[in-house]
Amino acid sequence: MRRFALPAFAFLAIVASAAACGSDDTNENVTPDGGPNGFGSDSGIQCTSDDLCGTGSKCVSGSCCAVEHACGTSCCGGSDVCSFSKCVTPGGKCVETSDCPDGNYCDFSLGEPTSNPTPTPDAGGSCVGGRTLREGRCLPKPPVCTDPNASVTGDNLTCLPKCEYRPVIDSFTPVVKYAWGGQVATPFASDIMMTPIVIELDDDDCDGKVTANDIPDIVFTTFPSGLYYGTNPGVLHAISVVGGTVVEKPWTVPNIAPGGQLAAGNIDGQPGNEIVACGSDGKVVAIKADGSILWTTTAAVACGMPSLADLEGDGTVEVIVEGGILDGATGAVKHTFAAAVKGPPSVSDIDGDGKLDIVTGPQAFRNDGSLIFDTGAPYGRSAIGDFDKDGKPEIVYINPAAHAVSVYRYDATQAAKFAVVRGPIDINGTLSPTLCPDGTAGRTSGGGPPTVADFDGDGTPDVALAGGVGYAVFDGKKLVDPAVAGPATLMWSKQTRDCSSAATGSTVFDFDGDGKAEVVYSDEQYFRVYDGKSGNELFSTCNTTGTLIENPVVADVDNDGKADVVVVSNAYALTCADDASKRFSGIRIFGDSAGRWVRTRRVWNEHAYHITNIEEDGTIPTNEKANITTPGLNNFRQNKQPGGEFAAPDVVVTVAPKCPSMDSIVVTVRNLGEAVLAAGVDVDLRKGDADAGASLGTAKTTRALYPAESESFVFALNDGDAKSGAAQVIAVATPPAEVHECRADNNTSAPLVFSCGGLR
């Protein structure tokens, strides 16, 4: 955007944090400071045209009406305000939309600034935004246009059009956006070899609450000197991306098992989220958002991959670990399992009774720890999906000892309560285990935690996983078809190298929203992305790790409305295959070079992640929806924004005189789209003409704007021509280059000729 050295308007202050959700019509006036004019009621003068009403009024249904009260064919009276061509009475006070009833939003243009509330430690420790909030009033959300041909311009808008941006990704070009760690020399103290999680911890916008509008945090465990095993202690860290910079939390937690996984969410029913970790001493520990300890189990409890769920649907959360079921608020053991578990826990209703069950590889347990069935197979890993689309789940079971995948389901008609849908299939396919040296895990075993997603766009989920010598994707429809031979179910496999553990995890994501997921995987030496349907390599870069069962995760970690990939690495053992002088340690966050990847959620709270198990703000659902029957899902270890992958922001800008002072102008930038608008929108106030007019002042938005939110700026009025009305004033809003709007032709305000007697 063009900038000029001597602006005639001096920027004074940010005065508002949000405004009413309106249309993409740039003629709609927003008055965040109580109204641009001094008028308060209908004049009552009869009229046939605006000319008969004089400055500051217009003719509405035969009567003159102050312009700020005009509302379609009505003139709002009393305390009513105009909202999408309807006069409505504002509701209660609010500081964010969650304070309002369902179907309402918080209109900040109807309130006054309030002081920052002081967050409690459990609600995130300390707010980092440091801004004054506006108190608003609740208003009904605007309706969504049902007519695709509905007008979205003019003064009498009645609905909001759909706001989508569908990216065209003709090349896959990730870049490193942020990084943490990088200690690639002894003692390699930033080494990580577990799956990071993404969860809201802090009250970043200083509203006294931890909500989905805050900036998510990335939580992980490090270890030094290759000491990731046994009782060696690791250190838990949390970082976030604030204003394009990686910020470390001012706390760490020692004595965490370096190879253990984490889980996070609101487990105690109090405001804010907690982190559950496996302690290096064998106990399970829950950590508050400020790094202090909520609880530690009184004795050692087997823990490798914790999972969170409200198993009983009673509003209290349970922590499920290999050693039992714990009370989320206290850590007390509620139930032990009736048999030794043979795999890490995943949660799903597998028998259709409406209650959540616990799947542990070849077994399943009820929510009280009693055994539903045991297939008799050895230790393994699992995922859940509906591959025959009958509304009932199948369980994908990986037997690492035999490097094989099987599928089974609950079957009440069988004495053993399960039925085998597909017998073991070698995940190595035609790849030979001899690609790994003698004595390594990859030579004799293989099979990490599986993922479930639709890779070929046929509407049926498929199965993907890594082994010791390759990555394999199996056709879900064929897996449950007894007429298809086992080897024929393999869609594709690619040679990789994970000889050390042969058990790394992976994730999947549909980066371009075409209905076909891509594979996101890191073996010992490479981080790769594969085309889900063909297996073609879309991207590859060195990423060193000794490997356990860790995997990259996909989430929007910087609140820019685009997916990011969080990849961990360690440097204690391996170097890059193409350059032995290079190795990596810590966290790298990748994004698309042109910001084209679709939206996704801002959470990935556990290794066994599935979307219906966690809300974006960290709330664990009391009654978890079945992932397999939720439209757009039926997946496992895949992130997405159900029904909203293509939702986009829509930047509009309005100008209004600040009256009755007659000495300043309010410029308001608003997001009228369906997705978050990243901070950094440039605002240029111009004199006379939007393209060639002199710049009267500039500003830049300082916060992410969610749908319906805005940020307003007050500019002192110093230009004589503009102040006298001899020259009109126009504002232009230019979003950051990586922001893709659904409409880019409405970023210029309607011209304003300044007058505190009305708009002339």
C-alpha positions in Angstrom: 0.0 0.0 0.0 1.2 3.5 -0.7 2.3 5.6 2.3 2.9 9.3 2.5 5.3 11.1 4.9 3.1 13.9 6.1 -0.4 12.8 6.9 -2.8 15.5 7.7 -4.7 13.2 10.1 -2.8 12.2 13.2 -3.6 8.7 14.5 -4.8 9.0 18.1 -6.0 5.7 19.5 -7.7 2.4 19.0 -11.1 2.8 20.5 -13.1 -0.3 19.7 -12.4 -4.0 19.3 -15.5 -5.2 17.4 -18.6 -4.1 15.5 -21.8 -5.4 14.2 -21.7 -8.1 11.6 -23.1 -6.5 8.5 -22.8 -6.9 4.8 -20.2 -6.4 2.2 -21.9 -3.0 1.4 -19.4 -0.3 2.0 -22.2 2.4 2.3 -23.4 0.9 5.7 -22.2 3.3 8.4 -20.7 1.9 11.6 -20.7 4.2 14.6 -18.6 2.7 17.3 -18.7 5.8 19.5 -22.4 6.2 19.9 -23.4 7.7 16.6 -21.8 10.1 14.1 -24.5 12.7 14.5 -26.5 14.3 17.4 -29.9 13.1 16.2 -31.9 10.7 18.3 -35.4 10.4 16.8 -37.7 10.7 13.8 -38.5 14.3 13.0 -42.1 13.4 12.1 -42.1 15.6 9.0 -44.0 14.1 6.0 -42.1 13.7 2.8 -42.0 12.3 -0.7 -38.2 12.5 -1.2 -35.0 13.0 0.7 -34.7 16.5 -0.5 -37.6 17.6 1.6 -36.0 16.3 4.8 -32.8 18.4 4.8 -29.3 17.6 5.9 -29.0 14.7 8.3 -32.3 13.0 7.5 -33.9 10.9 4.8 -37.4 10.1 3.7 -38.5 6.7 5.0 -42.0 5.4 4.2 -43.3 9.0 3.9 -41.7 10.5 6.9 -38.4 12.2 7.5 -36.1 10.1 9.6 -32.7 10.8 11.1 -30.2 8.9 8.9 -28.9 6.9 11.8 -32.4 5.7 12.7 -33.4 4.8 9.1 -33.7 1.0 8.7 -35.0 -0.3 5.4 -38.7 0.8 5.3 -38.7 1.6 9.0 -37.5 4.4 11.3 -36.2 2.9 14.5 -37.4 4.6 17.7 -36.4 4.7 21.3 -33.4 2.5 22.1 -33.9 0.2 19.1 -31.1 -0.1 16.5 -31.1 -1.2 12.9 -29.8 -4.6 12.2 -30.1 -5.9 8.7 -33.1 -3.8 7.8 -34.9 -4.7 11.0 -35.3 -2.6 14.1 -34.3 -4.6 17.1 -33.9 -4.0 20.8 -30.3 -4.7 22.0 -29.9 -7.5 24.6 -27.7 -7.7 27.6 -24.2 -6.4 28.0 -21.3 -8.6 26.6 -17.6 -8.6 26.2 -17.6 -11.4 23.6 -20.1 -13.4 21.6 -20.1 -16.4 24.0 -21.7 -14.1 26.6 -24.8 -13.8 24.3 -27.6 -16.3 23.8 -27.5 -18.8 21.0 -28.2 -17.0 17.7 -26.8 -13.7 18.9 -23.4 -12.0 18.7 -21.8 -9.2 20.7 -22.1 -5.8 18.9 -19.3 -3.7 20.4 -20.5 -0.5 18.7 -23.3 -0.3 21.3 -21.1 -0.2 24.4 -18.3 1.7 26.1 -14.7 0.6 26.8 -14.1 -1.4 30.0 -11.0 -2.1 32.0 -9.1 -5.3 31.4 -10.4 -8.1 33.7 -7.7 -9.9 35.6 -7.6 -13.6 34.5 -7.2 -16.3 37.1 -4.1 -18.5 36.9 -6.3 -21.4 35.8 -7.7 -19.3 33.0 -4.3 -18.9 31.4 -2.0 -17.1 33.9 -1.7 -13.6 32.5 -3.2 -12.0 29.5 -0.7 -10.8 27.0 -2.9 -8.5 24.8 -2.7 -5.5 27.1 -5.6 -3.7 25.3 -8.7 -2.0 26.6 -11.8 -4.0 25.7 -15.1 -2.6 24.6 -18.3 -3.7 26.3 -21.0 -4.4 23.8 -24.7 -5.5 23.6 -26.1 -8.7 22.2 -27.9 -8.6 18.9 -29.4 -11.3 16.7 -27.0 -12.7 14.2 -27.7 -11.7 10.6 -29.4 -14.3 8.5 -27.5 -16.1 5.8 -28.8 -15.5 2.3 -30.6 -18.5 0.9 -31.0 -17.0 -2.6 -27.7 -17.3 -4.5 -28.7 -14.3 -6.5 -29.5 -12.1 -3.5 -28.1 -8.6 -3.8 -25.2 -7.9 -1.5 -25.0 -4.2 -2.2 -27.0 -1.2 -1.2 -28.5 0.2 2.0 -31.2 -2.3 2.6 -29.3 -5.5 3.1 -31.3 -8.3 4.7 -28.9 -11.2 4.8 -25.2 -12.2 4.4 -24.0 -14.1 1.3 -21.9 -17.1 1.7 -18.2 -16.2 2.0 -15.8 -18.8 0.5 -12.4 -18.8 -1.2 -11.5 -22.0 -3.0 -7.7 -22.1 -3.5 -6.1 -23.2 -6.7 -2.9 -25.1 -5.7 -0.9 -25.9 -8.8 2.2 -26.6 -6.8 2.9 -27.8 -3.3 5.4 -25.4 -1.7 5.6 -25.4 2.1 7.9 -23.0 3.8 9.1 -22.8 7.4 7.1 -20.1 9.0 8.3 -20.4 12.6 10.8 -22.5 14.5 11.9 -23.3 18.1 14.9 -25.0 19.5 17.7 -25.7 17.0 20.3 -27.0 19.5 22.1 -29.4 17.1 25.2 -29.8 19.3 25.7 -31.7 22.6 23.6 -32.0 24.8 20.9 -31.5 22.1 18.6 -30.1 24.8 15.9 -29.1 22.4 15.4 -32.7 21.1 11.8 -33.8 20.8 10.5 -37.3 20.1 6.8 -37.2 20.9 3.7 -35.8 19.2 3.2 -32.2 20.0 -0.3 -31.0 21.0 -2.1 -27.8 20.2 -4.4 -26.3 22.8 -5.6 -23.0 24.1 -3.9 -22.1 27.4 -3.7 -18.3 27.7 -6.2 -15.5 27.7 -4.5 -13.7 24.8 -7.2 -11.2 24.1 -7.6 -10.2 27.8 -11.3 -10.8 28.1 -10.8 -12.9 31.2 -11.6 -16.1 29.5 -9.8 -18.9 27.5 -11.8 -19.3 24.3 -11.3 -20.4 20.8 -10.6 -16.8 19.9 -7.3 -16.9 21.8 -4.0 -17.9 20.3 -3.4 -21.6 20.6 -0.3 -23.0 22.3 2.0 -25.8 21.2 3.0 -28.1 24.1 5.8 -30.7 23.9 8.5 -32.5 25.9 12.2 -32.2 25.4 15.1 -34.4 26.5 18.9 -34.0 26.4 21.8 -36.3 25.4 19.6 -39.0 23.9 18.1 -39.8 27.2 14.5 -40.4 26.1 13.9 -43.8 27.6 13.2 -45.4 31.0 13.0 -43.0 34.0 15.1 -40.3 32.4 13.4 -37.0 33.0 12.2 -34.7 30.2 11.0 -31.1 30.3 7.6 -29.9 29.2 7.4 -26.6 27.3 4.7 -24.5 25.8 5.1 -21.9 23.1 2.8 -19.8 21.0 3.0 -17.6 17.9 2.1 -14.0 18.8 2.4 -11.3 16.2 4.5 -13.5 14.0 7.0 -14.3 16.8 7.5 -17.5 18.7 6.9 -16.8 22.4 7.9 -19.2 25.1 5.8 -19.5 28.2 7.6 -18.3 31.3 7.5 -21.8 32.8 8.6 -25.3 32.2 7.7 -28.5 34.0 10.4 -31.0 34.8 10.3 -34.8 35.3 8.0 -35.6 32.3 8.6 -38.9 30.4 10.3 -37.7 27.2 8.8 -40.5 25.1 5.3 -40.2 26.6 2.5 -38.5 24.8 0.4 -35.6 26.1 -3.3 -34.8 26.2 -5.0 -31.5 27.0 -8.4 -30.0 27.6 -10.6 -28.8 30.4 -10.5 -31.8 32.8 -11.6 -30.2 36.1 -14.6 -28.2 35.1 -13.0 -24.9 36.1 -12.2 -22.2 33.5 -9.2 -23.0 31.4 -7.5 -26.1 30.1 -5.0 -28.5 31.7 -2.3 -30.8 30.3 -2.0 -34.4 31.2 1.4 -36.0 31.0 3.1 -39.2 31.9 5.7 -38.5 34.7 9.2 -39.9 34.4 8.6 -41.5 37.8 5.7 -43.6 36.5 2.9 -41.4 37.9 0.4 -39.4 35.9 0.5 -35.7 36.3 -2.0 -32.9 35.4 -0.6 -29.5 34.8 -2.5 -26.2 34.9 -2.2 -23.6 32.2 0.3 -21.6 34.2 2.6 -24.5 34.7 1.6 -25.4 38.2 0.5 -28.9 39.2 -3.2 -29.7 39.5 -2.6 -33.2 40.7 -0.3 -36.2 40.6 -1.5 -39.7 41.1 -0.5 -41.1 44.4 1.1 -44.2 42.9 2.6 -45.2 39.6 0.0 -45.8 36.8 0.9 -47.2 33.5 0.9 -44.3 31.1 2.1 -43.9 27.5 -0.6 -42.2 25.5 -3.3 -40.5 27.6 -6.7 -39.8 26.2 -9.5 -37.6 27.5 -13.3 -38.1 27.3 -16.5 -37.7 29.3 -17.0 -41.5 29.4 -20.2 -41.4 31.4 -21.8 -38.3 29.8 -22.2 -36.7 33.2 -20.3 -33.5 32.7 -17.1 -34.7 34.3 -14.0 -35.7 32.3 -12.0 -38.9 32.6 -8.4 -39.4 31.8 -7.8 -42.8 30.2 -4.3 -44.2 30.4 -3.0 -47.8 30.0 -3.2 -48.3 33.7 -6.8 -47.3 34.3 -9.5 -44.6 34.2 -8.7 -41.5 36.3 -11.0 -38.7 37.6 -10.0 -35.6 35.6 -10.5 -33.2 38.5 -8.5 -35.1 41.1 -6.5 -37.9 39.4 -8.0 -40.5 41.6 -8.3 -44.0 40.0 -12.0 -44.5 39.2 -11.6 -47.9 37.4 -8.9 -50.3 36.5 -9.1 -52.5 33.4 -10.4 -56.0 33.8 -7.5 -57.3 31.8 -4.0 -56.0 31.0 -4.3 -53.7 28.1 -2.6 -54.5 24.8 -2.3 -51.1 23.2 -2.8 -47.3 23.7 -6.4 -46.2 24.3 -8.8 -44.7 21.8 -12.4 -43.7 22.6 -15.5 -44.5 20.6 -18.9 -46.0 21.0 -18.3 -49.4 19.3 -21.4 -51.3 20.4 -24.0 -48.7 19.6 -25.4 -48.3 23.1 -24.8 -44.6 23.2 -21.9 -44.9 25.7 -18.3 -44.4 25.0 -16.0 -47.4 25.0 -12.3 -47.8 25.1 -10.4 -49.5 22.3 -6.8 -50.7 23.1 -5.4 -52.4 20.0 -7.0 -55.9 19.9 -9.3 -55.3 22.8 -12.3 -53.1 23.8 -13.5 -52.1 27.3 -16.6 -50.4 28.7 -16.4 -47.1 30.4 -16.1 -48.9 33.8 -13.1 -50.9 32.7 -15.0 -54.1 32.2 -13.9 -56.2 29.1 -16.1 -56.2 26.0 -13.9 -58.5 24.0 -10.3 -59.5 23.4 -9.4 -60.9 20.0 -6.5 -62.7 21.4 -4.0 -60.9 19.2 -0.8 -59.4 20.7 -0.1 -55.8 21.5 -1.0 -53.4 18.8 -2.4 -50.0 17.8 -5.8 -49.0 16.5 -8.1 -46.5 14.8 -11.8 -46.3 14.2 -13.8 -45.7 11.0 -16.9 -46.8 9.2 -15.7 -48.4 6.0 -18.9 -50.1 4.8 -20.9 -47.0 5.8 -23.6 -48.8 7.7 -23.3 -46.4 10.7 -21.4 -48.9 12.8 -17.7 -48.6 13.4 -14.9 -51.0 12.3 -11.7 -51.1 14.2 -8.4 -51.0 12.3 -5.8 -53.1 14.2 -2.1 -52.9 13.6 0.0 -55.9 14.8 3.6 -54.6 14.8 5.1 -58.0 15.5 3.8 -59.3 12.2 3.9 -55.9 10.4 0.2 -56.5 9.6 -3.1 -54.7 9.4 -6.5 -56.3 10.3 -10.0 -55.1 10.6 -12.6 -56.2 13.1 -15.9 -55.0 14.6 -18.1 -55.5 17.6 -20.7 -58.3 17.0 -23.2 -59.1 19.7 -24.3 -62.3 17.9 -20.9 -63.8 18.4 -19.9 -65.5 21.6 -16.6 -63.6 21.7 -18.5 -60.3 20.9 -16.4 -59.5 17.9 -16.1 -60.5 14.2 -13.0 -60.4 12.0 -13.8 -58.3 8.9 -10.3 -58.6 7.3 -7.5 -60.9 8.3 -3.9 -59.8 8.5 -2.3 -58.1 5.5 1.4 -57.5 5.3 1.9 -53.7 5.4 5.3 -54.0 3.7 3.7 -55.2 0.5 6.5 -55.8 -2.0 9.0 -53.9 0.1 11.6 -56.2 1.7 12.3 -55.9 5.5 16.0 -56.4 4.5 16.0 -52.7 3.7 16.6 -52.4 7.4 19.8 -53.9 9.0 19.8 -57.0 11.1 19.0 -56.3 14.7 16.7 -53.3 14.0 13.0 -53.1 14.7 12.3 -52.5 11.0 13.8 -55.8 10.1 11.4 -57.9 12.0 8.4 -55.7 12.9 6.5 -52.6 11.7 3.3 -50.7 12.1 2.7 -47.3 13.7 -0.6 -45.8 14.8 -3.0 -45.8 11.8 -4.9 -43.0 10.3 -8.3 -43.0 8.7 -9.3 -40.6 5.9 -10.6 -40.5 2.3 -7.5 -40.5 0.1 -9.1 -41.1 -3.3 -12.2 -39.0 -3.0 -14.7 -41.9 -3.4 -16.6 -41.0 -0.2 -15.3 -44.0 1.7 -12.5 -43.6 4.3 -9.2 -45.4 3.7 -6.4 -46.6 6.1 -2.8 -45.3 6.1 0.1 -46.1 8.3 3.9 -46.3 8.4 6.1 -49.3 8.9 9.8 -49.9 9.1 10.5 -49.8 5.4 7.5 -48.1 3.8 4.4 -46.1 4.1 1.2 -47.8 3.0 -2.4 -46.7 2.1 -5.2 -49.3 1.9 -8.5 -48.9 0.2 -11.2 -48.8 2.9 -14.0 -50.1 0.6 -11.9 -53.0 -0.4 -10.7 -53.8 3.1 -14.3 -54.7 4.1 -15.1 -56.5 0.8 -14.5 -60.3 1.3 -14.4 -60.7 -2.5 -11.1 -58.7 -2.6 -7.9 -60.5 -1.8 -5.7 -59.0 0.9 -2.9 -57.7 -1.3 -5.4 -56.1 -3.7 -6.6 -53.8 -1.0 -3.3 -51.9 -1.1 -3.7 -48.6 -2.9 0.0 -47.7 -2.8 3.2 -47.9 -0.8 6.4 -45.9 -0.8 9.7 -46.8 0.5 10.7 -44.9 3.7 13.2 -45.5 6.5 12.2 -46.1 10.1 14.4 -49.0 11.1 14.8 -47.7 14.7 11.2 -48.0 15.9 9.3 -49.0 12.8 6.3 -47.5 14.6 6.1 -43.8 13.8 2.7 -42.2 13.5 1.5 -39.9 10.7 -1.3 -37.5 10.1 -3.3 -36.6 7.0 -4.9 -33.4 5.8 -6.7 -32.2 2.7 -4.7 -29.1 2.0 -6.6 -27.9 -1.1 -10.0 -29.1 0.0 -10.6 -31.3 -3.0 -12.0 -34.2 -1.0 -8.8 -36.2 -1.2 -6.5 -36.2 1.8 -2.7 -35.9 1.6 -0.3 -37.9 3.8 1.9 -36.0 6.3 4.7 -38.1 7.6 8.2 -37.9 9.0 10.6 -40.9 9.1 14.1 -41.0 10.4 15.5 -38.5 7.9 12.7 -36.9 5.9 9.5 -35.0 6.4 7.3 -35.8 3.4 3.9 -35.0 2.1 2.4 -37.5 -0.4 -0.6 -37.2 -2.7 -3.2 -39.4 -1.0 -4.6 -41.0 -4.2 -1.4 -41.8 -6.1 1.3 -41.7 -3.5 3.3 -39.2 -5.5 5.7 -37.3 -3.4 4.6 -33.6 -3.2 7.2 -32.4 -0.8 10.3 -33.6 1.0 12.8 -32.0 3.2 15.4 -33.3 5.8 14.0 -33.9 9.2 16.1 -36.0 11.6 14.6 -38.1 14.4 15.4 -41.3 16.2 11.7 -42.1 16.1 9.3 -43.5 18.6 5.6 -43.2 17.7 5.5 -39.4 17.1 3.9 -37.7 14.1 3.5 -34.2 12.7 0.2 -32.5 13.5 -1.9 -30.1 11.4 -3.7 -27.1 13.1 -4.0 -23.4 12.7 -1.4 -22.4 15.3 -1.1 -18.7 14.5 -4.8 -17.8 14.0 -4.4 -16.7 10.4 -7.2 -18.9 9.2 -4.9 -21.3 7.4 -3.6 -24.8 8.2 0.0 -25.2 9.6 2.0 -28.4 10.0 4.0 -28.8 13.3 7.0 -31.1 12.9 9.3 -32.3 15.7 12.9 -33.4 15.3 15.9 -34.5 17.3 19.6 -34.4 16.6 21.2 -36.9 19.1 21.4 -39.8 16.6 21.0 -39.0 12.9 22.0 -36.6 10.3 20.4 -35.6 7.0 20.7 -38.3 4.3 21.8 -35.8 1.7 24.1 -33.8 3.9 25.8 -35.4 6.9 26.8 -32.0 8.3 23.1 -31.1 8.9 20.6 -32.3 11.5 17.5 -30.8 13.1 16.3 -30.4 16.7 13.1 -28.9 18.1 10.0 -27.6 16.4 9.4 -26.4 12.8 6.1 -25.0 11.7 5.4 -25.2 8.0 2.8 -23.3 6.0 2.1 -22.7 2.3 4.3 -20.2 0.6 1.3 -18.3 -0.8 -1.1 -18.9 2.1 -3.4 -21.1 0.0 -4.0 -24.0 2.3 -7.5 -24.3 3.5 -8.8 -23.6 7.0 -8.6 -26.0 9.9 -9.2 -26.1 13.6 -6.9 -24.5 16.2 -6.6 -27.7 18.3 -4.9 -31.1 18.3 -5.2 -32.2 21.9 -3.9 -35.8 22.0 -2.3 -38.5 20.0 -5.5 -40.4 19.4 -7.1 -37.2 18.1 -10.5 -37.2 16.5 -12.5 -34.1 15.9 -15.7 -34.8 17.8 -13.7 -35.6 21.0 -12.7 -31.9 21.6 -14.1 -28.4 21.0 -11.7 -25.8 19.8 -11.7 -24.0 23.1 -10.6 -27.2 24.9 -14.0 -28.3 26.1 -14.5 -32.1 26.3 -18.0 -32.8 25.0 -20.4 -34.2 27.6 -22.1 -36.3 24.9 -19.5 -36.9 22.2 -21.0 -37.1 18.7 -20.1 -40.2 16.7 -17.3 -39.2 14.5 -18.2 -41.9 11.9 -21.7 -40.5 11.3 -20.9 -36.8 11.5 -21.1 -35.3 8.0 -17.7 -34.5 6.6 -15.8 -36.6 9.1 -15.6 -40.4 9.5 -11.9 -40.0 10.0 -9.2 -40.5 12.7 -6.0 -38.5 13.2 -7.1 -36.1 10.5 -7.9 -32.4 11.2 -10.3 -30.3 9.2 -12.9 -27.6 9.6 -16.2 -29.5 9.2 -18.3 -27.7 6.6 -16.0 -24.7 6.6 -12.7 -25.6 4.9 -13.3 -22.8 2.3 -14.8 -20.2 4.6 -13.0 -16.9 4.0 -12.8 -13.5 5.6 -14.3 -10.4 4.0 -12.7 -7.0 4.8 -14.9 -3.9 4.7 -14.1 -0.4 5.9 -16.4 2.5 6.9 -15.8 6.1 7.9 -18.0 8.2 10.1 -17.6 11.7 11.7 -17.0 11.7 15.5 -19.6 14.0 16.8 -20.4 16.3 18.5 -16.7 17.2 18.9 -16.4 17.9 15.2 -12.6 17.3 15.3 -12.1 13.7 14.3 -13.2 10.8 12.1 -13.7 7.2 13.0 -12.5 4.5 10.6 -13.7 1.0 11.2 -12.3 -2.2 9.7 -14.7 -5.1 9.9 -14.6 -8.8 9.0 -17.9 -9.7 7.4 -16.8 -13.1 6.3 -17.0 -16.6 7.8 -13.4 -17.1 8.8 -10.8 -15.3 10.9 -9.1 -12.3 9.4 -5.4 -12.1 10.3 -4.0 -9.0 12.0 -2.1 -6.5 10.0 -4.8 -5.0 7.7 -3.4 -1.7 6.4 -5.8 1.3 6.6 -5.2 4.4 4.5 -7.4 7.4 4.9 -7.4 9.4 1.7 -8.6 12.8 0.6 -10.7 13.1 -2.5 -10.0 9.9 -4.4 -9.4 6.3 -3.3 -6.7 5.8 -6.0 -5.0 9.2 -6.5 -6.0 11.1 -3.3 -3.4 12.2 -0.8 -3.0 10.1 2.3 -4.4 11.7 5.4 -3.2 9.0 7.8 -2.5 5.4 8.1 -3.1 2.6 10.7 -2.8 -1.1 10.9 -5.1 -3.6 12.7 -3.5 -5.1 15.7 -5.5 -8.3 16.3 -7.1 -11.1 14.5 -10.7 -10.3 13.7 -13.3 -13.1 13.9 -16.6 -13.0 12.0 -18.5 -9.9 13.2 -15.5 -8.3 14.8 -13.9 -5.0 13.9 -11.2 -2.6 15.0 -11.8 1.1 15.0 -9.4 4.0 14.8 -9.9 7.7 15.6 -8.1 10.2 13.4 -7.8 13.8 14.5 -9.3 16.1 11.8 -6.6 18.6 10.8 -7.1 19.1 7.1 -9.0 22.3 6.4 -10.7 21.1 3.2 -11.8 17.8 4.7 -13.1 19.5 7.9 -15.1 22.1 6.0 -16.6 19.6 3.7 -14.9 20.9 0.6 -13.2 17.6 0.1 -14.5 14.1 0.7 -12.7 11.5 2.7 -12.3 7.8 1.7 -10.7 4.9 3.6 -9.0 1.9 1.9 -8.3 -1.3 3.7 -5.6 -3.7 2.4 -5.2 -7.1 4.1 -1.9 -8.9 4.3 -0.9 -10.6 1.0 -1.5 -14.1 2.3 -5.1 -13.3 3.2 -7.6 -14.6 0.5 -11.0 -12.9 0.8 -14.2 -14.1 -0.7 -14.7 -10.7 -2.1 -11.9 -8.2 -2.8 -14.0 -5.5 -4.5 -15.4 -4.0 -1.3 -12.3 -2.8 0.6 -12.9 0.9 -0.1 -15.4 2.9 2.0 -18.2 5.0 0.7 -17.0 8.7 0.4 -17.7 10.9 3.4 -18.2 14.6 3.3 -17.6 15.6 6.9 -20.6 17.2 8.8 -21.9 16.8 12.3 -25.2 17.9 11.0 -25.4 14.7 9.0 -23.8 13.1 6.0 -24.0 15.4 3.0 
